[in-house]
Amino acid sequence: MKIRAHAESHVVELDDGSCWQIFPGDLAATLSWKPETDLDLEPSGDRVCSHVLVNTTDQSRIRVIVAGEPWPDSEVKKALEGG
């Protein structure tokens, strides 16, 4: 999949029309994304996120949830603290 829009740093819209919120701790990894960046969407068993976006070039994995959904506060806090 390709990026259709990434106007807000924390939300990305893919060319299939889906919109995803990027995990706050993963925002820096998205700074190099360009419209031609190939991404795969995969389900995640993680407590923090429902899916991951995988950059097919460097295999980096970005945690995401459906745009508009709330993050699980306690799990996000643990993840950001490194717990």
C-alpha positions in Angstrom: 0.0 0.0 0.0 1.0 3.6 -0.6 0.4 6.7 1.5 -2.5 8.8 0.2 -2.1 11.5 2.9 0.1 12.2 5.9 -0.8 15.8 6.6 -1.0 15.3 10.4 2.0 13.7 12.0 -0.1 11.3 14.0 -2.5 10.2 11.3 -1.8 8.5 7.9 -4.3 7.7 5.2 -3.5 4.8 2.9 -4.4 4.4 -0.8 -7.1 1.8 0.2 -8.9 4.7 2.0 -8.2 3.4 5.5 -6.9 5.9 8.1 -4.6 5.0 11.0 -3.4 6.8 14.2 0.3 6.4 14.8 1.5 5.4 18.2 3.1 8.5 19.9 6.4 6.7 20.6 6.7 5.7 16.9 6.2 9.1 15.3 9.9 9.8 14.7 10.2 6.6 12.6 7.6 8.0 10.2 9.5 11.3 9.4 11.2 9.7 6.4 8.0 8.4 4.9 7.2 9.6 1.4 4.1 9.1 -0.8 6.0 6.3 -2.6 6.9 4.4 0.6 5.5 0.9 0.4 3.7 -0.2 3.6 2.1 -3.5 4.6 -0.7 -3.5 7.2 -0.6 -6.4 9.6 -2.7 -7.3 12.6 -0.9 -7.1 15.9 -1.3 -9.1 19.1 0.1 -6.1 21.1 -2.0 -4.6 23.9 -1.2 -1.1 22.7 -2.3 -1.4 19.1 -4.5 -3.4 16.8 -2.2 -3.3 13.8 1.3 -2.4 12.6 2.4 -0.7 9.4 5.5 -2.3 8.1 7.8 -0.3 5.8 8.7 -2.8 3.1 12.1 -1.1 2.4 13.6 -1.2 5.9 11.1 -3.6 7.7 10.5 -1.0 10.4 7.2 -1.6 12.3 5.0 1.3 13.4 2.2 0.6 15.9 -1.3 2.0 14.8 -4.9 1.9 15.6 -7.9 3.0 13.5 -8.1 6.8 13.3 -10.6 8.2 15.8 -10.3 5.2 18.2 -8.9 5.9 21.7 -5.5 4.6 22.8 -5.6 2.3 25.9 -4.2 4.9 28.4 -2.5 2.5 30.8 -0.9 0.4 28.1 0.4 3.5 26.3 1.9 4.9 29.5 3.6 1.5 30.2 5.0 1.4 26.6 6.3 5.0 26.7 7.9 4.4 30.0 9.6 1.3 28.6 7.6 -1.1 30.8 
